[in-house]
Amino acid sequence: MNRNPRISEIAKILAILRVEHESYTYVDKISQTSSKDLALYYIREALRDYHSLMARGFPKTGQLAKNVSFEGAEREIEKIRGLSGAVELREELSTITAQALAEAARILSQAEQEKSEKGEEREGAASGRGG
């Protein structure tokens, strides 16, 4: 099942940071910037934080982390560098951050569903012993 339309590599990284750190910091900073230099600065900061997280591991987002293409992220950074207008920049950054939020929500929803299913399994096992 191919559930995923083409998601930005930067969006994947932002989604991982959102879930692992339980914070909207980078999504908010990047989505609210109006200048290319500041957007690239925030992306650099997010990548630096991601590298730090790589050393510790990805307890909540391991599957997505395995699929991050750094070559793709580099191409996306170059694309942002090449944008000439404020409208194009806002559109690109809004798309990236919207994808990041959607991907983070998918991960969190899936984790909640798995947690709920495990709880139901435990309840079923406990009630089966109680006879």
N, C-alpha and C positions, 0 to 999 in steps of 0.2 A: 504494500500500500504506500503510495507516494503522497503523503499528507502535506508535504511542504512545498509551497511555491518557492521560487528562488529568493532566499533571504540573504541579506547583506552579511558579509563576514564581520564587519564592524558591529552590526546589530547583534550577531551571535555573541560577540565578546561583551557587549553591553548587557545582554540578557543574562549571561553567566555572572557578571559582576552584580547585577540587580538581585539575582537569586542567592548567590553565595554570601554577599555582604548584607543582604536584606535592606538595601538602600537604593534610592532613586538618584543619587548624587550625579552620576555621569549622564544619565538619561536627561535629567533636568538641565544640567549645564549645557549640554550639546544642543538640546532642543530650543533653548532660549537665547542662544548666541546669534548675533546678527553680523558678525564679521568672520571672514575666512580664517584670518590668523588666529583668532580666539578659538574657533571650532577645531582647527588643527592642534592647537595647544591642549584643548580638553581631550581630544582623541589620543594624543601622546600620553597624557596623564592616565587615561583609562588603560592604555596598553602597558604602561609601566606597572600599574596596579595588577593587571592581568598576569604579567610576568612574575610578580611576587606570588600571586595565587598559584601559578603553575608549580612553584617549588613546594607548596603545601598540599596540593591536590585539590580535586573538585568533588567533594562528598555529595553534593546535591545535583551537579550538572555534568557529571563525567561523560555521559553519552554525547551531549552536545559539544563539549570541549574537544572530544576526539575528532569532530568534524569541522573544526575551525581551520580555514586555509589562510595562512599568513601571506601567501602570494596574492590571494584574493584581497586581503585587507590592504596590502600595499597598492594594488591597482585602484581600490576605492579611495585611498588617501590621495593618489595622483589625480583621480577624477575630481575630488573636492578642490584640490589645488588649481585645477583648470577651469573651475566655474568662474564666470565673469560677472554675473549680476547677483544682487541681493535676493531677488526672487528665486533664482535658480538655487542659490545656497540654502535658503529657507526650505524650499521644496525637498532638496536632497537630505538635509538634516532631519526634517520632519518625517520623511519616509524611513530613514534609518532608525530613528528613535521609536517610531510607531511599530516597526517590525520587532525591535528589541522588547518593547512592552508586551506585544502579542506572544512572542516566544517565551518570555519569562512567565506570563500567565499560563501558557500551555504546560510548562514544566511544573509550576506550582499546583495546577489543577490535577495533573497526572499524579504527583506525589500525594496529594490529598486523597485522591481516589484509591491509590494503593494502600494508604494508611487506613482508610475506611474499610476496605476489603479485608485487610489483615485483622482489624477489630472484629468484623463479623465472623471471620473464621475462628477466632479465639472464643467468641461468645457461643458459637455452635459447638465447639469442642467442650467447653465448660458445661453447657446444658446437657450434652450427651453423657457426661459422667455422673450427673447429679441424680439419677434414677431413683 
